[in-house]
């Protein structure tokens, strides 16, 4: 029986299943089905997302296909891009300084193998909307919007640990202000001008995750635009790790560890009984 290899990685606790498409040759039509089958926790490998890597062309060294745990395709994922860049370098697909092709556009990445860190320049900040007054269930909040490759909403709160992220995150994720595609929801507490505590409800996962790279970038961009933080800020995620974000106009850089957890093998396709 032939086996199929996969790699498990995480960025600040945001975990992913990654595969080298040179080995398995998945077609785009079956990738969402594999994502749903493999990312299902307790019943399979379990992860927040599924990433398929393949050689790029031209200036793009590596092309990715990214799917959320529910099988929906996503344009971008900050933590996922760091893991993808690190694995591409590890597998010999790309040099340490590379360009990753995503649905949101090309992403520049620099891999630092000695520290397990990856620095990525995200797609340019767009759709910045500040000071939206929205009602979430029976409460009123000041909400800010930003797109860092995928749409994000940001709410600043006094104590992020006290927020019911599942309830309010879900309400914000489907709010008409972010129709029709919905949004990711970030709840942030300003510690000082260089530090933010952050919790994120992710669209596609439909739950709070340990970290969200594009959410960290969106939160940093909004905080800087409001004058709450400096151009460089560190964000402590639910997983307890820190992500560094630097804001220079519409240019956003995200840096943090991309941890290789293990390599595994499947006895066959997850879509068939083995």
C-alpha positions in Angstrom: 0.0 0.0 0.0 1.4 3.4 -1.0 1.7 6.1 1.6 1.3 9.8 1.3 3.6 12.0 3.3 2.6 15.3 5.0 4.2 17.8 7.3 2.8 19.4 10.4 3.9 22.9 11.3 2.7 25.8 13.4 3.2 29.5 13.7 2.4 30.7 17.2 0.0 27.8 17.7 -1.8 28.4 14.4 -1.3 24.9 13.0 -1.2 23.6 9.4 -0.9 20.4 7.4 1.4 20.9 4.4 2.1 18.7 1.4 4.5 18.8 -1.5 2.5 18.5 -4.6 5.5 17.3 -6.6 5.0 14.0 -4.7 1.2 13.6 -4.7 -0.1 15.6 -7.7 -3.4 16.8 -6.2 -5.7 18.7 -8.5 -7.4 21.9 -7.3 -10.8 20.3 -7.4 -10.0 17.7 -4.7 -7.9 19.9 -2.5 -10.9 21.3 -0.5 -12.1 17.8 0.2 -8.7 16.8 1.5 -8.6 19.9 3.6 -11.9 19.1 5.3 -11.0 15.4 5.8 -7.4 16.1 7.2 -8.1 19.1 9.3 -10.9 17.6 11.3 -9.6 17.4 14.8 -9.9 14.1 16.8 -11.0 12.2 13.6 -7.8 12.9 11.5 -4.5 14.8 11.7 -6.3 18.0 12.8 -5.2 21.6 11.9 -6.5 25.1 11.3 -5.5 25.0 7.6 -4.2 22.9 4.7 -1.4 24.0 2.4 -0.3 22.4 -0.8 3.1 23.6 -2.2 4.3 23.3 -5.8 6.9 25.0 -8.0 6.2 28.5 -9.2 7.3 30.2 -12.3 9.0 33.4 -13.3 9.9 35.5 -10.2 7.7 33.3 -8.0 9.7 30.4 -6.6 6.8 28.6 -4.9 3.0 28.5 -5.5 0.6 27.6 -2.7 -3.0 26.5 -2.5 -4.4 27.4 0.9 -7.6 26.1 2.5 -9.2 26.7 5.8 -10.3 23.7 8.0 -13.8 23.9 6.5 -12.5 23.5 3.0 -12.9 27.1 1.9 -10.1 28.5 -0.1 -8.4 31.6 1.4 -6.5 34.3 -0.4 -3.9 34.7 2.3 -2.7 33.6 5.8 0.1 35.3 7.6 1.2 32.4 9.8 0.6 30.0 7.0 2.8 31.9 4.7 5.6 31.8 7.2 5.2 28.0 7.6 5.0 27.6 3.8 8.2 29.6 3.2 10.1 27.6 5.9 9.0 24.3 4.5 9.7 25.3 0.9 13.2 26.1 1.9 13.6 22.9 3.9 12.4 20.8 1.0 14.7 22.5 -1.5 11.9 24.2 -3.4 13.2 27.7 -2.8 16.1 29.6 -1.4 16.0 31.3 2.0 15.0 34.6 0.3 11.9 33.7 -1.8 8.7 34.9 -3.3 5.5 32.9 -2.5 2.6 33.0 -4.9 -0.7 33.3 -3.1 -4.3 34.2 -4.3 -3.8 37.6 -2.7 -0.6 38.2 -4.7 3.1 37.6 -4.4 4.5 37.5 -0.8 8.2 38.2 -0.1 9.7 36.0 2.6 13.0 35.6 4.3 13.8 32.3 6.2 16.2 32.3 9.1 16.8 28.6 9.7 19.1 29.2 12.7 16.2 30.7 14.7 13.2 29.0 13.0 12.0 32.5 12.2 10.5 33.8 9.0 9.9 37.4 8.0 7.2 38.0 5.4 6.1 41.2 3.6 2.4 40.9 3.4 0.3 42.2 0.6 -0.3 46.0 0.8 -2.7 47.2 3.5 -6.1 48.2 1.9 -9.7 49.0 2.8 -8.8 50.7 6.1 -12.0 51.8 7.8 -11.8 53.4 11.2 -14.5 54.1 13.8 -17.4 52.0 12.6 -20.1 52.0 15.3 -21.7 48.5 15.2 -24.2 46.6 17.3 -23.1 43.0 18.1 -26.1 41.2 19.7 -27.2 43.6 22.5 -23.9 45.5 22.8 -22.4 48.5 20.9 -18.8 48.5 19.8 -16.4 50.7 17.9 -15.0 48.5 15.2 -12.2 49.1 12.7 -11.7 47.3 9.4 -8.6 46.5 7.4 -7.6 44.0 4.7 -4.1 42.5 5.0 -4.7 39.8 2.3 -8.0 38.8 3.9 -10.6 41.0 5.6 -10.3 41.7 9.3 -12.3 43.6 12.0 -10.5 45.0 15.0 -12.0 45.9 18.4 -10.0 47.4 21.2 -11.0 46.3 24.7 -9.9 47.0 28.3 -9.3 43.3 29.2 -9.0 40.9 26.3 -9.0 37.9 28.6 -12.6 38.7 29.6 -14.0 38.8 26.1 -16.3 36.0 24.9 -14.5 35.6 21.6 -16.7 32.8 20.3 -19.9 34.7 20.8 -18.8 38.2 19.8 -16.4 36.9 17.1 -19.1 35.0 15.4 -21.5 38.0 15.5 -18.8 40.2 14.0 -17.7 37.6 11.5 -21.2 37.6 9.8 -22.1 41.3 10.5 -23.8 43.1 7.5 -21.0 45.7 7.6 -18.7 43.1 6.2 -21.0 41.3 3.8 -21.0 39.4 1.6 -17.7 37.5 2.4 -17.7 38.2 6.1 -14.6 38.9 8.2 -12.1 37.7 10.7 -12.6 39.2 14.1 -9.8 40.5 16.4 -10.1 41.6 20.0 -7.0 43.6 21.2 -5.8 45.1 24.4 -3.1 47.8 24.3 -0.4 47.2 26.9 1.9 50.0 25.8 3.1 51.6 22.6 5.1 48.5 21.7 2.9 45.7 22.9 -0.6 44.4 22.2 -2.5 41.3 23.6 -4.6 39.7 20.8 -7.3 37.1 20.4 -8.7 36.2 17.0 -11.8 34.5 15.7 -11.0 33.1 12.3 -13.3 32.9 9.4 -13.2 29.4 7.8 -12.1 27.9 11.1 -15.2 29.4 12.7 -13.5 29.5 16.1 -10.8 31.2 18.1 -7.4 30.2 17.0 -4.1 30.4 18.9 -2.8 33.1 16.5 -3.5 34.8 13.2 -0.7 36.5 11.3 -2.9 38.6 9.0 -5.0 39.5 12.1 -1.9 40.6 14.0 -0.9 42.8 11.0 -4.3 44.3 10.7 -4.5 45.0 14.4 -1.0 46.7 14.3 -2.0 48.7 11.3 -5.2 50.0 12.9 -3.5 50.7 16.2 -0.8 52.7 14.5 -3.3 54.6 12.4 -5.1 55.6 15.6 -1.9 56.7 17.2 -2.0 54.0 19.9 1.3 52.3 19.0 4.6 52.8 17.4 5.5 51.6 13.8 6.9 48.4 15.2 4.8 46.5 17.8 4.8 43.0 19.2 1.6 41.1 19.7 1.1 38.3 22.2 -1.4 35.8 20.8 -3.7 33.4 22.6 -1.0 30.7 22.3 1.3 32.9 24.4 3.9 33.6 21.7 4.8 37.0 20.2 4.6 38.1 16.6 6.4 41.2 15.5 4.7 43.6 13.0 6.3 46.6 11.4 4.0 49.2 9.7 5.4 51.5 7.0 2.6 53.2 5.2 0.7 50.4 3.5 3.7 48.1 3.8 3.4 45.4 6.5 6.0 43.0 7.7 5.3 40.1 9.9 8.0 38.1 11.8 7.8 35.1 14.0 8.8 31.5 14.4 7.6 28.8 12.0 7.9 25.6 13.9 8.3 22.2 12.2 6.4 19.7 14.4 6.7 16.4 12.6 6.5 14.5 9.3 3.8 11.9 9.0 2.5 9.4 6.5 -1.1 8.6 5.5 -1.9 5.0 4.4 -3.7 6.5 1.3 -6.2 9.1 0.3 -8.2 10.5 3.2 -11.3 10.4 1.0 -11.3 6.6 0.8 -11.5 3.8 3.4 -8.2 2.0 3.8 
